[in-house]
Amino acid sequence: MTFEEVLPRLKAGEKVIRNGWGGAELYVKLVGQSQHDGETLNPYFLINVRGEGYTMFTPTVCDLLAEDWIIVES
């Protein structure tokens, strides 16, 4: 799947990953708008990496153009 195809699924709460990564990456998910210390947090992506937990994720140009995105079954 392309990033354009998985984006609506991310917005619906599903988790995705690139099939080509094949490493410690478990999934990417979208965190919706929230509040922190009284301020608005805009939506952002998180990636869950085995042994490291969550970190912020910003897709690269290669990620945006890739066609190997898959849905991660919970």
Secondary structure, 3 states (H helix, E strand, C coil): CCHHHHHHHHHCCCEEEECCCCCCEEEEEEECCEEECCEEECCEEEEEECCCEEEEECCCHHHHHCCCEEEECC
